[in-house]
């Protein structure tokens, strides 16, 4: 019986973790290129593996806020998440985070996916000046 409960707990944990994944591959991203939104000029390149892993982990486990019907401002930056030379996906970055009060919970996010029309409840700042 004890083994059964241990196995059941493990299965439920795996299901919970898989259910929270927003679909961004952590292992393959080697660089984040940061481009200014208005000028499309490259302003920085982030190669710190710890920072990239931390950001992707937070994005993958974050709650999301729909922007499907929202009128939102233009971001300051566009982030290109790359595996070597190939861009895997792009996100918008806002220096001033979105703040939403939903269901009596406060959500704050700096990262927006135009493709998925969501803001991620992640406040981690980019190491960009």
DALIN-V612238 format. One record per residue. PHI is phi in whole degrees, 0 to 359 (* if undefined). PSI is psi in whole degrees, -180 to 180 (none if undefined). Layout:
[[PHI	PSI] [PHI	PSI]]
//
This chain:
[[*	-41] [297	-40] [296	-40] [298	-45] [295	-38] [296	-45] [295	-42] [298	-43] [299	-43] [297	-45] [298	-43] [295	-37] [296	-45] [298	-44] [298	-42] [296	-43] [293	-41] [294	-38] [293	-22] [268	-1] [280	124] [271	5] [93	15] [261	125] [289	125] [275	-44] [294	-35] [277	-16] [279	122] [251	-14] [200	148] [239	116] [267	135] [248	121] [243	140] [292	132] [298	-48] [286	-42] [265	-13] [60	21] [275	135] [289	125] [250	-19] [194	163] [222	125] [254	122] [237	2] [295	109] [300	-38] [295	-44] [296	-46] [300	-46] [298	-44] [298	-47] [298	-48] [295	-36] [297	-44] [295	-41] [297	-42] [293	-28] [255	2] [283	149] [290	154] [241	155] [240	122] [292	137] [243	15] [304	-41] [249	11] [270	147] [260	103] [247	154] [287	165] [289	146] [284	167] [280	-36] [225	155] [246	130] [255	129] [255	112] [271	115] [244	148] [248	103] [60	-112] [261	-11] [266	129] [284	121] [274	-40] [195	167] [232	146] [226	151] [272	149] [233	134] [245	126] [293	-40] [265	113] [290	154] [292	143] [233	124] [228	134] [256	104] [238	132] [48	44] [65	17] [239	141] [266	128] [241	137] [231	133] [213	144] [248	-16] [250	129] [232	135] [256	114] [294	-37] [296	-46] [268	-9] [55	50] [219	154] [253	136] [270	137] [284	65] [228	123] [255	2] [304	126] [276	150] [283	143] [279	63] [230	139] [264	none]]
//
